[in-house]
Amino acid sequence: MSDNSKGDSILNSQISQSQVESMLFRCFAEELNDIVWEGSNTIAVTFVNSKVYDIWGYKPEELIGKNFLDFMVPSKREEQKKVIDSMVENKAAVNGIHLYYQHRNGKTLIFETRAKPILDNNGKCVGHRGIFRDVTNYILQEKRLQKLYKQEKAAFTELENQMQQRLEFTRALAHELKTPLTVIQAANELMGTQILSPELTNISDSIARGVQSLQKRVNELLDLAKGEVGILTVNRKLIKTLPYITNLINDLKPMVKMRNRNLLTNIPDSLPNICADEQRLTQIISNLVDNSIKYSTEKAAITISVRQDTNLDNILFQVTDTGFGIPPDKQIEIFNPYARIRKAEEHTTGLGIGLSLSRTLVELHGGQIWFETSEGIGSSFYFTMPKYARKRMITAVKKRQPDENCHN
């Protein structure tokens, strides 16, 4: 066989192989849900699958012979032309770039584009093949999410700033209130060193109680503000539960009696030790008892109970009253700051922060707080305290750390 005949045979074989490859490619392309295309060296369309109509609004025959550049979003055309020119000149593949095209109806489409050159046996580029995947909705949704994230981040920053300003204001307010209270308390204590008539003694005692009550409210307001910004602390130590609760009940009895309520107890003969901040635990129980006094009538019974929880790692505290109960419409917000029961508002004092602060303190200890109530019959508030040195929450925002002060 002559050299010319051999060359013709090889060329025919190459053309046949190229044609078969193209036919297989086009058959496969029709099975895909993306736009699959072939183009010339200049990206003039030579083939596009039928999916183009569903996605782009054009029939395949309407695109044959056309250049993809003609369908690009005008504002993006020059920028995207550089990408395509670079692909053609460098015989390079592109993978995952986003190109902006116009739908037949004028709407902008974003195609994630993958394309590569078709090379002959001599390395010459004879065309291009590629896939357009419509990612318009995904990109728009991603942009919306990014916008929402930025808005949320800005709102969170603003909230943090407002909470910090609130804390600073509360600190300043507490300082302004405590300064005259200290003077009043000192003057009253000085007066108490003198020999006073029974009437003046009663007045002095009333002043002392008033100062103590106001100091308590100022401290609670400051604690609440600290809790809201996550810097309220607890200092947990081992507490012998039985002597602790016995002493606390003895301390509470005069206050309850003075308010014409009956304080009852349900305490077993022995109780396991607990790991808690004694001052904060006293604050929790006192707040719950004070809440029962506020929302009950004279002669009402208030019962303090302590027992082993069903979860053996906890001790369960309970304060029950025979008061007004909590209306259904108020139950969902009862632990919110400044929440008060409408029925009792007219004859109660306070800011309505005791329960909110109690919840924060219980949770800082790793416990839980909840209530049961029946309107017109009364309420029971429960909270748990851990018996052992678990992990403790140093503040409301920091990570839990080992507590070295509790050892059974």
C-alpha positions, 0 to 999 in steps of 0.5 A, a space after each residue: 500500500 502506498 504512503 498516500 493510501 495509508 494516510 487516507 486510511 488513518 485519516 478516515 479512521 480518525 474521523 470515524 472515531 471522532 464521529 462515534 465519540 461525538 454521537 455517544 456524547 450527544 446521546 449521553 447529553 440528552 439524559 442529563 438535567 443540565 445544559 450540555 453543549 459543543 462549540 467551535 473554536 470561537 464558541 459558536 454552538 454546534 450542539 446543545 441538548 434539549 434541556 436548554 429549552 426548559 432552563 434557558 427558554 430557547 430551542 436547540 435549533 435557535 442556538 446552533 451557530 450562535 455565540 454564547 457571548 451574544 446571550 450574556 448579561 450585558 453588564 457582565 459580557 466584557 468581564 466574562 469574554 476575557 475568561 472565555 478568550 483565555 480558555 480558547 487561547 490557552 486550550 485550558 479547561 474551566 471548572 466551576 466558574 459562574 457565568 451570567 446569561 439572560 433567559 429568553 424572558 429577560 431574567 438573569 440566569 447564573 450558570 456554573 460552567 465546566 468546559 474543556 477543549 476538544 483536541 485532535 491527535 496533533 494537539 490542535 483545538 478543534 472545539 469545546 465541550 461543556 456543561 451549564 448547571 443552573 445555580 441561579 436560585 442557589 446563588 440568590 439564596 446564598 446571597 440572601 442568607 449572607 445578607 441575613 447573616 450580616 443583619 443578624 450579626 449587626 443586630 447581635 452587636 447592637 444588642 450586646 452594646 445595648 446590654 453593656 450600656 444597660 449594665 453600666 447604667 445599672 451599676 451607676 444607678 446602684 452606686 447612686 442608690 447605695 451611697 445615700 443608703 450607706 449614710 442612712 444606715 450609718 446614721 441609724 446605727 449611730 442612733 441605735 447606740 443611744 438610749 431611745 424611747 420605745 417609739 424611737 426604737 420602733 422607728 429605728 427598726 423600721 429604718 433598718 428594715 427599709 434600708 435592708 430591703 432597698 439594698 436587697 432590691 438594688 443588688 438584685 437589679 445589678 445581679 439581673 443586669 450581670 446575668 443578662 450580659 453573662 458575667 454573673 458568677 457563682 462560687 460553689 463549695 460543699 454545703 452540709 444541707 441539713 444544718 444549712 436549710 435548718 438555719 435558713 428556715 429559722 432566719 426566714 420565720 420572722 419575716 414570714 410571721 411579720 407578713 402574717 403568713 404561716 411557714 411550714 417545713 417538710 425536711 427529712 432527718 438526714 440529707 446528702 451534702 450539695 455543691 453550691 454557692 451558699 449565698 446564691 442558694 439563700 438568694 434563690 430560696 428567699 426569692 421564692 418565699 418572698 414571691 409566695 408571700 407577695 402572691 398570697 393572702 394573710 394566713 396563707 401557708 408557705 411550705 419549704 420542702 427538701 428531698 432527694 430527687 429522682 435523679 440521685 445526683 440532685 437534691 430537690 427544693 420545693 416552695 409551695 404556697 396556698 396563694 392566688 396561683 398563676 393565670 394561664 396567660 402569665 405562665 409562659 412569661 413567669 420567669 421573664 424579668 419584670 413579669 408580675 401577676 396582674 391579679 396581685 399587682 395592686 397590692 405587691 411591691 418589687 420589680 418582678 425580677 426575683 423569679 428571673 434572677 432565681 432561674 439564672 442562679 439555678 442554671 448557673 449551678 447546673 440545676 433546673 427550675 420549674 413550677 406547678 400551679 392551679 389558679 385560686 389554689 396556689 403554686 409550687 416552685 421546684 429547683 434542683 441542686 447537684 450533690 457532687 462536684 460536676 462541671 460548674 459554670 463560672 459565668 453565663 457565657 464562659 465554658 464549664 470548668 472543674 470546680 475544685 471547692 466541692 469534695 464529698 
